[in-house]
Structure formats: C-alpha cells, structure tokens
C-alpha cells in the first residue's frame, strides 16, 4: 500500500506507555491505532457516528481484524494512519488501513464490520444512503452542502448549531447569543449528506468596504475536519464579491491560531466578550 491510496489520515505520536521492553510499540496497540483512526474517518464523512447510527436504526460490529507487521514504530515517532473503505457488501463493510512513519510503511491491516440491529445483533442490509456517502467520499465527492442566505431562510438550521455550541457548550446566555444583527446578516450553513447542520457563520457590513464575520460555530464532533475553513472561505468570497476590501472578526483566544492559519492577523488589545477572552483579527482581500 502507498500513501496515495488513502484520502483520510489520522495523525498521532507514539506515547511511552505504548512501547514494550524492546522499546518498540507493543503489537496490540496497532489495532488501537486503527480503531482510533476510525473516528476520524467518520468525521471526514461529516457523520457523527452515534447520532448517525441511531437515525439509521443500526450499528457496526467488528467481524474480523487483521494486522500485518512490516516494521516497528518507536517511542515519540509521528505516525499517520490511513483508512479506506475497500468494499461494501450486503451487510458488511471492509476497511483496509496502513500506518506510516514518514514515507515508510510500518503496518497494514483489515477491519471487517457487519451492519446489524443493535437490539438483536442480527445483520441488516447496509442502508443505501450510507453506502452512497462512503463510496462517494472514496470517489472524491463532497460530503457537505452549503446554504447561503438570509436569516429567514436559514434560521432553524443556524439556531440548531449555535444553540449547541454557544448556549449549551460555552454557556453563553441566550439573550446574549441572539441579536438584531441576524436579520440583516448573510448566513451560511454547512449540512452533511443527511441534511444535518454541522456548522454556521454570518457576515455583516459594519461600514462600507468592510465585512464582519461572526457567530462562527462548528459542532464539537466535527471540529478538525475542515468545516471551519469552508465556512470562512464561503463568507470571505461573499465579501469579496460585494466589493469589500477587508474582513474582520472577533476571535476567541482559544481559536486565534486557527484564524491565523486562514490568513487573519490580530490587532489591538485582547478584550472580554460575554465572559470569554477575544482578540480582534482582520484579513486584507486586495
């Protein structure tokens, strides 16, 4: 197997507790690495695993797991675990995987799952919708759809995400979350292939030529999957198309590094907003 065989990689660093007396990774931990990477695979599909399986009425059970050892990983190695959906049968899903250290192939493996009724653990046909999403991802199809529109058009979906992230997770008071600016803002919502909203943000124009991005939220299980980048670029493009020369935002300090990677530069002094430390950032569009 080669790195280019995989569209999804999970990255990890070998911990001291994972090596044995030979100072190499204990053989059983490689299965754990593959299993941990599976969470990133579902994230790459924009499918929260538990929520998705509950909605479909089934669950996945491991039927077979095999590992072939080609070379050893050592303490503090930086590894990349690739996973690929190789085949979907009537009720089975076969994944193949590989673990690399740099360009060196260390481990190959196979995980065979059976889709089954969680109450009786009897096999069920893999839902066609799930089959289409998984095979579409492997074929390079997008796993999300974007909606851009007014508050009247997108309120329900945007409120779902913002309530989960800001009100429930960050404990922002509802009266601080909802404001009159929503009515005049341009909103974007990212949905997965089942139409479930995964992220949202809005774009204002506080002064001519300046866009203000705010209320940017991605549901907890989808963070790190690139949805934040998609949201930003959609609104940056919308600002550019209406003639804005700059976009600004108020970044939570915990997310400052993320916005820097997206081309935003901090300015001014940090400040408190709804009890959370923020910093003003901007990005030149010229």
PyMOL commands that set and color helices and strands:
alter all, ss='L'
color gray80, all
select helices_A, chain A and resi 3-5+16-18+29-44+49-56+128-138+151-169+174-177+181-184+220-222+227-241+253-261
alter helices_A, ss='H'
color red, helices_A
select strands_A, chain A and resi 8-13+59-69+78-88+92-101+104-116+144-149+186-192+197-207+210-218+246-252+265-273+276-284
alter strands_A, ss='S'
color yellow, strands_A
deselect
rebuild
show_as cartoon
